[in-house]
Amino acid sequence: MPIYQYRDQETGRIVELIRSVTNRDRAPEGFSRITVPQRVGVIRGMMDPETPDAAIPRALKDLEQTVDHRAIARGSGFSTRQLKEIWAV
């Protein structure tokens, strides 16, 4: 995933955020993207958080904080072993 630089419009401070290419122009409120950054960087091996490959394991992890894994397995149709394999991705 690429690293983009954004400038705080009030203070002029520069921050770096890891964003997908499609979301690079969606700057946090009060920030604007620097189109010619001071440096270029890419984090290898990091999945785009908006893809199912990243979102599903994260959703399962969040669900397991509130619901017992056996109840999740019964409701989803997956076995506990399959859920563990998905979560480990």
Contact map, one row per residue, 1 for C-alpha under 8 A:
11100000000000000111100000000000000000000111011100000000000000000000000000000000000000000
11110000000000000111100000000000000000001110000000000000000000000000000000000000000000000
11111000000000011110000000000000000000011110000000000000000000000000000000000000000000000
01111100000000011110000100000000110010011000000000000000000000000000000000000000000000000
00111110000001111000000000000000110010000000000000000000000000000000000000000000000000000
00011111000001111000000000100011110000000000000000000000000000000000000000000000000000000
00001111100111100000000000000011110000000000000000000000000000000000000000000000000000000
00000111111111100000000000000111000000000000000000000000000000000000000000000000000000000
00000011111110000000000000000111000000000000000000000000000000000000000000000000000000000
00000001111100000000000000000100000000000000000000000000000000000000000000000000000000000
00000001111110000000000000000000000000000000000000000000000000000000000000000000000000000
00000011111111000000000000000000000000000000000000000000000000000000000000000000000000000
00000011101111100000000000000000000000000000000000000000000000000000000000000000000000000
00001111000111110000000000000000000000000000000000000000000000000000000000000000000000000
00001111000011111000000000000000000000000000000000000000000000000000000000000000000000000
00111100000001111100000000000000000000000000000000000000000000000000000000000000000000000
00111100000000111110000000000000000000000000000000000000000000000000000000000000000000000
11110000000000011111000000000000000000000000000000000000000000000000000000000000000000000
11110000000000001111101100000000000000000000000000000000000000000000000000000000000000000
11000000000000000111111100000000000000000000000100000000000000000000000000000000000000000
11000000000000000011111100000000000000000000000000000000000000000000000000000000000000000
00000000000000000001111110000000000000000000000000000000000000000000000000000000000000000
00000000000000000011111111000000000000000000000000000000000000000000000000000000000000000
00010000000000000011111111100000100000000000000000000000000000000000000000000000000000000
00000000000000000000011111100000100000000000000000000000000000000000000000000000000000000
00000000000000000000001111110000000000000000000000000000000000000000000000000000000000000
00000100000000000000000111111111100000000000000000000000000000000000000000000000000000000
00000000000000000000000001111111000000000000000000000000000000000000000000000000000000000
00000000000000000000000000111110000000000000000000000000000000000000000000000000000000000
00000001110000000000000000111111000000000000000000000000000000000000000000000000000000000
00000111100000000000000000111111100000000000000000000000000000000000000000000000000000000
00000111100000000000000000110111110000000000000000000000000000000000000000000000000000000
00011110000000000000000110100011111000000000000000000000000000000000000000000000000000000
00011110000000000000000000000001111110000000000000000000000000000000000000000000000000000
00000000000000000000000000000000111110000000000000000000000000000000000000000000000000000
00000000000000000000000000000000011111000000000000000000000000000000000000000000000000000
00011000000000000000000000000000011111110000000000000000000000000000000000000000000000000
00000000000000000000000000000000000111110000000000000000000000000000000000000000000000000
00000000000000000000000000000000000011111000000000000000000000000000000000000000000000000
00110000000000000000000000000000000011111100000000000000000000000000000000000000000000000
01110000000000000000000000000000000000111110000000000000000000000000000000000000000000000
11100000000000000000000000000000000000011111000000000000000000000000000000000000000000000
11100000000000000000000000000000000000001111110000000000000000000000000000000000000000000
10000000000000000000000000000000000000000111110000000000000000000000000000000000000000000
00000000000000000000000000000000000000000011111000000000000000000000000000000000000000000
10000000000000000000000000000000000000000011111100000000000000000000000000000000000000000
10000000000000000000000000000000000000000000111110101100000000000000000000000000000000000
10000000000000000001000000000000000000000000011111100100000000000000000000000000000000000
00000000000000000000000000000000000000000000001111100110000000000000000000000000000000000
00000000000000000000000000000000000000000000000111110110000000000000000000000000000000000
00000000000000000000000000000000000000000000001111111110000000000000000000000000000000000
00000000000000000000000000000000000000000000000001111111000000000000000000000000000000000
00000000000000000000000000000000000000000000001000111111100000000000000000000000000000000
00000000000000000000000000000000000000000000001111111111110000000000000000000000000000000
00000000000000000000000000000000000000000000000011111111111000000000000000000000000000000
00000000000000000000000000000000000000000000000000011111111100000000000000000000000000000
00000000000000000000000000000000000000000000000000001111111110000000000000000000000001111
00000000000000000000000000000000000000000000000000000111111111000000000000000000000000100
00000000000000000000000000000000000000000000000000000011111111100000000000000000000000000
00000000000000000000000000000000000000000000000000000001111111110000000000000000001000100
00000000000000000000000000000000000000000000000000000000111111111000000000000000000000100
00000000000000000000000000000000000000000000000000000000011111111100000000000000000000000
00000000000000000000000000000000000000000000000000000000001111111110000000000000000000000
00000000000000000000000000000000000000000000000000000000000111111111100100000000000000000
00000000000000000000000000000000000000000000000000000000000011111111000000000000000000000
00000000000000000000000000000000000000000000000000000000000001111111000000000000000000000
00000000000000000000000000000000000000000000000000000000000000111111101100000000000000000
00000000000000000000000000000000000000000000000000000000000000011111111100000000000000000
00000000000000000000000000000000000000000000000000000000000000010011111110000001000000000
00000000000000000000000000000000000000000000000000000000000000000001111111000001000000000
00000000000000000000000000000000000000000000000000000000000000000011111111100000000000000
00000000000000000000000000000000000000000000000000000000000000010011111111110000000000000
00000000000000000000000000000000000000000000000000000000000000000000111111111111001000000
00000000000000000000000000000000000000000000000000000000000000000000011111111110000000000
00000000000000000000000000000000000000000000000000000000000000000000001111111000000000000
00000000000000000000000000000000000000000000000000000000000000000000000111111100000000000
00000000000000000000000000000000000000000000000000000000000000000000000011111110000000000
00000000000000000000000000000000000000000000000000000000000000000000000011011111011000000
00000000000000000000000000000000000000000000000000000000000000000000000011001111111000000
00000000000000000000000000000000000000000000000000000000000000000000110010000111111100000
00000000000000000000000000000000000000000000000000000000000000000000000000000011111110000
00000000000000000000000000000000000000000000000000000000000000000000000000000111111111000
00000000000000000000000000000000000000000000000000000000000100000000000010000111111111100
00000000000000000000000000000000000000000000000000000000000000000000000000000001111111110
00000000000000000000000000000000000000000000000000000000000000000000000000000000111111111
00000000000000000000000000000000000000000000000000000000100000000000000000000000011111111
00000000000000000000000000000000000000000000000000000000110110000000000000000000001111111
00000000000000000000000000000000000000000000000000000000100000000000000000000000000111111
00000000000000000000000000000000000000000000000000000000100000000000000000000000000011111
